[in-house]
């Protein structure tokens, strides 16, 4: 079609008995098939754009009966529960390539998905709620597909109705942001797993969390950086253990007297009273956030 090859029509003739009429039939077949194949190609090129446009409208809250109809034409049933997942894979040359890889991986995993994009991220609507953690399986499959596991998936909450999809998308973006900033940035994270770090993922939330960590742990972080000590880690383990010297020493593989000495240094450096309930709570929250995130700004 217009000089572009669309396919091949072949006549298998092992005994070399084909005549001029057979050759003519081949030419006629090519003439008939060319516009049909061209139409199929245009549809195949158009379908990803339709899917991306549909996903963008759904996560924007622009839901009408037209979305159900369009999804049905694309072979997807929007009447089921869904979750929104957002993906970033820096090793991928282009966003469209990641979307194609997601579609291939989803077919292998028998996941029913709609793939779109927004900004630098790929957006996936995961249908159904049968699998406990489809995102983890999808991450492994994409790692195999793309040849690198250096990607991140954030997953939002469960949606029974389409009007909840924008909220699930916001949660997925937060989960992605927190995972990307964590000390283990690659893999999948669900919003429900974030706990106290649900406040992260937005500019104001991140800045406030950083300020909170600096307020309560700043002196210790600076001391550890200057003297190559592990006072913040010791404090974290001590608080996680419920204030047990023995459990802390076992977790850190150090002597009980070393734990006591380090805690005394923490009191001297920070001026915090570790016996005060409110102080312990704030320090515990700060160490939990710091354990999820990289060193705060």
PAMAR-956329 format. One line per field, with one value per residue (C-alpha): x, y, z; residue number from 1; residue in one letter; chain. Coordinates in steps of 0.5 Angstrom, whole numbers, plus 2048, in hexadecimal, padded with zeros to 3 digits. Each point is the difference from the previous one (the first is absolute). Layout:
x	(X / ...)
y	(Y / ...)
z	(Z / ...)
nr	(NUM / ...)
rest	(A / ...)
kette	(A / ...)
***
This chain:
x	(800 / 803 / 807 / 800 / 800 / 7FA / 801 / 801 / 7FB / 804 / 7FE / 803 / 802 / 805 / 7FF / 801 / 7F9 / 7FD / 7FE / 7FF / 7F8 / 803 / 805 / 7FA / 7FC / 806 / 800 / 7F9 / 800 / 805 / 7FC / 7FA / 804 / 804 / 7FB / 7FD / 807 / 801 / 7FA / 802 / 807 / 7FD / 7FB / 806 / 804 / 7FA / 7FE / 806 / 7FE / 7F8 / 802 / 805 / 7FA / 7FB / 805 / 801 / 7F9 / 7FF / 805 / 7FE / 7F9 / 7FD / 7FB / 7FA / 7FC / 805 / 806 / 7FC / 7FF / 807 / 803 / 7FB / 802 / 808 / 7FE / 800 / 7FA / 800 / 7FA / 805 / 805 / 806 / 807 / 804 / 808 / 805 / 807 / 806 / 806 / 806 / 804 / 7FA / 802 / 7F9 / 7F9 / 7FC / 805 / 7FF / 7F8 / 801 / 805 / 7FA / 7FB / 804 / 802 / 7F8 / 7FE / 805 / 7FE / 7F9 / 7FE / 7FB / 803 / 7FF / 806 / 801 / 805 / 800 / 806 / 807 / 7FC / 7FC / 7F9 / 7FD / 7F9 / 800 / 7F9 / 7FE / 802 / 801 / 808 / 803 / 806 / 7FF / 805 / 806 / 7FF / 7FF / 807 / 804 / 7FD / 802 / 807 / 800 / 7FD / 804 / 807 / 800 / 7FD / 801 / 7F9 / 7FB / 7F8 / 7FC / 7F9 / 7FA / 7F9 / 7FB / 7FA / 7F9 / 7FE / 803 / 7FF / 805 / 806 / 803 / 801 / 803 / 805 / 802 / 801 / 804 / 804 / 802 / 802 / 805 / 803 / 801 / 803 / 804 / 803 / 801 / 807 / 7FD / 7FD / 7FE / 7FA / 7F9 / 7FD / 7F8 / 7FE / 7FD / 807 / 802 / 7FE / 802 / 803 / 7FA / 801 / 806 / 7FF / 7FE / 804 / 7FD / 800 / 807 / 803 / 7FC / 803 / 807 / 7FF / 7FD / 806 / 805 / 7FD / 800 / 806 / 804 / 806 / 801 / 800 / 805 / 804 / 800 / 802 / 806 / 802 / 7FE / 7FC / 7F9 / 7FC / 7FA / 800 / 801 / 7FA / 7FC / 801 / 7FF / 7F9 / 7FE / 802 / 7FB / 806 / 803 / 808 / 801 / 7FC / 803 / 807 / 7FE / 7FD / 807 / 804 / 804 / 800 / 7FB / 805 / 801 / 7F9 / 7FF / 806 / 7FE / 7F9 / 803 / 804 / 7F9 / 7FE / 806 / 800 / 7F8 / 7FE / 7FA / 7FD / 7FF / 7FC / 7FB / 7FA / 7FF / 807 / 801 / 7FA / 802 / 807 / 7FD / 7FC / 806 / 805 / 7FA / 800 / 807 / 801 / 7FB / 803 / 807 / 804 / 7FB / 801)
y	(800 / 806 / 7FD / 7FD / 7F8 / 7FE / 7F8 / 7FB / 7FB / 7FA / 7FA / 7FA / 7FC / 7FA / 7FD / 806 / 800 / 807 / 803 / 807 / 800 / 7FE / 806 / 805 / 7FD / 802 / 807 / 801 / 7FD / 805 / 806 / 7FD / 7FF / 807 / 804 / 7FB / 800 / 807 / 801 / 7FB / 803 / 807 / 7FD / 7FD / 807 / 803 / 7FB / 802 / 808 / 7FE / 7FC / 806 / 805 / 7FB / 7FF / 808 / 801 / 7FB / 802 / 807 / 7FF / 801 / 7FA / 7FF / 7FA / 802 / 7FD / 7F9 / 800 / 802 / 7FB / 7FA / 802 / 7FF / 7F9 / 803 / 7FF / 806 / 7FE / 7FC / 802 / 803 / 803 / 805 / 7FF / 805 / 7FE / 803 / 7FC / 805 / 7FA / 800 / 805 / 803 / 7FF / 7FD / 7FA / 7FF / 800 / 7FB / 7FC / 800 / 7FE / 7FA / 7FE / 801 / 7FB / 7FB / 801 / 800 / 806 / 805 / 807 / 806 / 804 / 807 / 806 / 807 / 804 / 7FC / 7FA / 7FA / 7FF / 7F9 / 7FE / 7F9 / 7FD / 7FB / 7FE / 7F9 / 801 / 802 / 804 / 800 / 806 / 7FC / 7FA / 806 / 803 / 7F9 / 7FF / 807 / 7FF / 7FA / 804 / 806 / 7FC / 805 / 800 / 807 / 802 / 802 / 7FF / 804 / 7FD / 804 / 7FD / 7FC / 803 / 7FD / 806 / 804 / 806 / 7FE / 7FF / 807 / 7FF / 7F9 / 804 / 805 / 7FA / 7FD / 806 / 801 / 7F8 / 801 / 806 / 7FD / 7FA / 804 / 804 / 7FA / 7FC / 7FB / 803 / 7FB / 7FB / 801 / 804 / 800 / 807 / 7FB / 7FE / 807 / 801 / 807 / 801 / 801 / 808 / 7FF / 800 / 808 / 806 / 803 / 7F9 / 7FE / 807 / 7FF / 7F9 / 803 / 805 / 7FC / 7FB / 805 / 803 / 7FA / 7FC / 806 / 800 / 7F9 / 7FF / 805 / 7FD / 7F9 / 803 / 804 / 7FA / 7FA / 7FE / 7FC / 804 / 801 / 7F8 / 7FF / 804 / 7FE / 7F8 / 802 / 804 / 7FA / 7FB / 804 / 802 / 7FA / 800 / 7F8 / 800 / 806 / 7FD / 7FA / 803 / 804 / 7FB / 804 / 800 / 802 / 805 / 803 / 801 / 804 / 804 / 802 / 802 / 804 / 804 / 801 / 803 / 805 / 801 / 802 / 802 / 7FB / 7FD / 7F9 / 7FE / 805 / 7FD / 805 / 801 / 7F9 / 800 / 805 / 7FD / 7FA / 803 / 804 / 7F9 / 7FD / 805 / 800 / 7F9 / 800 / 806 / 802 / 805 / 806 / 806)
z	(800 / 7FE / 7FF / 807 / 801 / 804 / 7FF / 7FC / 7FC / 7FE / 7FB / 802 / 7F9 / 802 / 7F9 / 7FC / 7FD / 801 / 7FA / 7FE / 803 / 806 / 800 / 7FE / 806 / 805 / 7FD / 801 / 807 / 802 / 7FD / 804 / 807 / 7FF / 803 / 805 / 803 / 7FF / 804 / 806 / 800 / 801 / 806 / 803 / 800 / 803 / 805 / 805 / 7FF / 802 / 806 / 803 / 7FF / 803 / 806 / 801 / 800 / 805 / 805 / 7FF / 802 / 7F9 / 801 / 7FB / 7FD / 7FA / 804 / 801 / 7F9 / 7FD / 805 / 7FE / 7F8 / 803 / 803 / 807 / 805 / 805 / 804 / 804 / 806 / 7FE / 803 / 7FD / 800 / 7FD / 7FE / 7FF / 7FC / 7FF / 7FC / 7FA / 7FA / 7FF / 804 / 7FA / 801 / 807 / 7FF / 7FB / 804 / 806 / 7FB / 7FE / 807 / 802 / 7FB / 802 / 807 / 7FE / 803 / 7FD / 7FF / 7FD / 7FF / 7FF / 803 / 803 / 800 / 801 / 803 / 7FD / 803 / 800 / 802 / 803 / 800 / 805 / 807 / 800 / 800 / 807 / 7FD / 7F8 / 800 / 803 / 7FB / 7FA / 803 / 7FF / 7F9 / 7FE / 803 / 7FB / 7FA / 801 / 802 / 806 / 807 / 801 / 800 / 805 / 801 / 804 / 801 / 803 / 804 / 7FD / 7FC / 800 / 7FC / 7FA / 804 / 805 / 7FB / 800 / 808 / 7FF / 7FA / 806 / 805 / 7FA / 7FF / 807 / 801 / 7FA / 803 / 806 / 7FD / 7FC / 805 / 805 / 801 / 7FC / 7FA / 7FB / 801 / 801 / 806 / 802 / 803 / 806 / 801 / 802 / 807 / 803 / 7F9 / 7FD / 801 / 7FB / 7F8 / 800 / 800 / 807 / 803 / 7FE / 802 / 807 / 801 / 7FF / 804 / 806 / 7FF / 800 / 806 / 804 / 7FD / 7FD / 805 / 801 / 7F8 / 800 / 805 / 7FD / 7F9 / 804 / 804 / 7FC / 806 / 800 / 805 / 7FC / 7FE / 808 / 802 / 7FA / 803 / 807 / 7FF / 7FB / 806 / 805 / 804 / 801 / 801 / 7FF / 7F9 / 7FE / 801 / 7FD / 7F9 / 800 / 802 / 805 / 808 / 804 / 803 / 7F9 / 7FF / 807 / 7FE / 7F9 / 803 / 805 / 7FB / 7FC / 806 / 801 / 7F8 / 7FF / 807 / 800 / 806 / 7FD / 806 / 7FE / 7FC / 7FB / 7FF / 7FF / 7FB / 7FC / 7FF / 7FE / 7FB / 7FD / 800 / 7FD / 7FA / 800 / 7FF / 7FA / 7FD / 7FE / 804 / 800 / 7FD)
nr	(1 / 2 / 3 / 4 / 5 / 6 / 7 / 8 / 9 / 10 / 11 / 12 / 13 / 14 / 15 / 16 / 17 / 18 / 19 / 20 / 21 / 22 / 23 / 24 / 25 / 26 / 27 / 28 / 29 / 30 / 31 / 32 / 33 / 34 / 35 / 36 / 37 / 38 / 39 / 40 / 41 / 42 / 43 / 44 / 45 / 46 / 47 / 48 / 49 / 50 / 51 / 52 / 53 / 54 / 55 / 56 / 57 / 58 / 59 / 60 / 61 / 62 / 63 / 64 / 65 / 66 / 67 / 68 / 69 / 70 / 71 / 72 / 73 / 74 / 75 / 76 / 77 / 78 / 79 / 80 / 81 / 82 / 83 / 84 / 85 / 86 / 87 / 88 / 89 / 90 / 91 / 92 / 93 / 94 / 95 / 96 / 97 / 98 / 99 / 100 / 101 / 102 / 103 / 104 / 105 / 106 / 107 / 108 / 109 / 110 / 111 / 112 / 113 / 114 / 115 / 116 / 117 / 118 / 119 / 120 / 121 / 122 / 123 / 124 / 125 / 126 / 127 / 128 / 129 / 130 / 131 / 132 / 133 / 134 / 135 / 136 / 137 / 138 / 139 / 140 / 141 / 142 / 143 / 144 / 145 / 146 / 147 / 148 / 149 / 150 / 151 / 152 / 153 / 154 / 155 / 156 / 157 / 158 / 159 / 160 / 161 / 162 / 163 / 164 / 165 / 166 / 167 / 168 / 169 / 170 / 171 / 172 / 173 / 174 / 175 / 176 / 177 / 178 / 179 / 180 / 181 / 182 / 183 / 184 / 185 / 186 / 187 / 188 / 189 / 190 / 191 / 192 / 193 / 194 / 195 / 196 / 197 / 198 / 199 / 200 / 201 / 202 / 203 / 204 / 205 / 206 / 207 / 208 / 209 / 210 / 211 / 212 / 213 / 214 / 215 / 216 / 217 / 218 / 219 / 220 / 221 / 222 / 223 / 224 / 225 / 226 / 227 / 228 / 229 / 230 / 231 / 232 / 233 / 234 / 235 / 236 / 237 / 238 / 239 / 240 / 241 / 242 / 243 / 244 / 245 / 246 / 247 / 248 / 249 / 250 / 251 / 252 / 253 / 254 / 255 / 256 / 257 / 258 / 259 / 260 / 261 / 262 / 263 / 264 / 265 / 266 / 267 / 268 / 269 / 270 / 271 / 272 / 273 / 274 / 275 / 276 / 277 / 278 / 279 / 280 / 281 / 282 / 283 / 284 / 285 / 286 / 287 / 288 / 289 / 290 / 291 / 292 / 293 / 294 / 295 / 296 / 297)
rest	(X / X / X / X / X / X / X / X / X / X / X / X / X / X / X / X / X / X / X / X / X / X / X / X / X / X / X / X / X / X / X / X / X / X / X / X / X / X / X / X / X / X / X / X / X / X / X / X / X / X / X / X / X / X / X / X / X / X / X / X / X / X / X / X / X / X / X / X / X / X / X / X / X / X / X / X / X / X / X / X / X / X / X / X / X / X / X / X / X / X / X / X / X / X / X / X / X / X / X / X / X / X / X / X / X / X / X / X / X / X / X / X / X / X / X / X / X / X / X / X / X / X / X / X / X / X / X / X / X / X / X / X / X / X / X / X / X / X / X / X / X / X / X / X / X / X / X / X / X / X / X / X / X / X / X / X / X / X / X / X / X / X / X / X / X / X / X / X / X / X / X / X / X / X / X / X / X / X / X / X / X / X / X / X / X / X / X / X / X / X / X / X / X / X / X / X / X / X / X / X / X / X / X / X / X / X / X / X / X / X / X / X / X / X / X / X / X / X / X / X / X / X / X / X / X / X / X / X / X / X / X / X / X / X / X / X / X / X / X / X / X / X / X / X / X / X / X / X / X / X / X / X / X / X / X / X / X / X / X / X / X / X / X / X / X / X / X / X / X / X / X / X / X / X / X / X / X / X / X / X / X / X / X / X / X / X / X / X / X / X / X / X / X / X / X / X / X)
kette	(A / A / A / A / A / A / A / A / A / A / A / A / A / A / A / A / A / A / A / A / A / A / A / A / A / A / A / A / A / A / A / A / A / A / A / A / A / A / A / A / A / A / A / A / A / A / A / A / A / A / A / A / A / A / A / A / A / A / A / A / A / A / A / A / A / A / A / A / A / A / A / A / A / A / A / A / A / A / A / A / A / A / A / A / A / A / A / A / A / A / A / A / A / A / A / A / A / A / A / A / A / A / A / A / A / A / A / A / A / A / A / A / A / A / A / A / A / A / A / A / A / A / A / A / A / A / A / A / A / A / A / A / A / A / A / A / A / A / A / A / A / A / A / A / A / A / A / A / A / A / A / A / A / A / A / A / A / A / A / A / A / A / A / A / A / A / A / A / A / A / A / A / A / A / A / A / A / A / A / A / A / A / A / A / A / A / A / A / A / A / A / A / A / A / A / A / A / A / A / A / A / A / A / A / A / A / A / A / A / A / A / A / A / A / A / A / A / A / A / A / A / A / A / A / A / A / A / A / A / A / A / A / A / A / A / A / A / A / A / A / A / A / A / A / A / A / A / A / A / A / A / A / A / A / A / A / A / A / A / A / A / A / A / A / A / A / A / A / A / A / A / A / A / A / A / A / A / A / A / A / A / A / A / A / A / A / A / A / A / A / A / A / A / A / A / A / A)
***
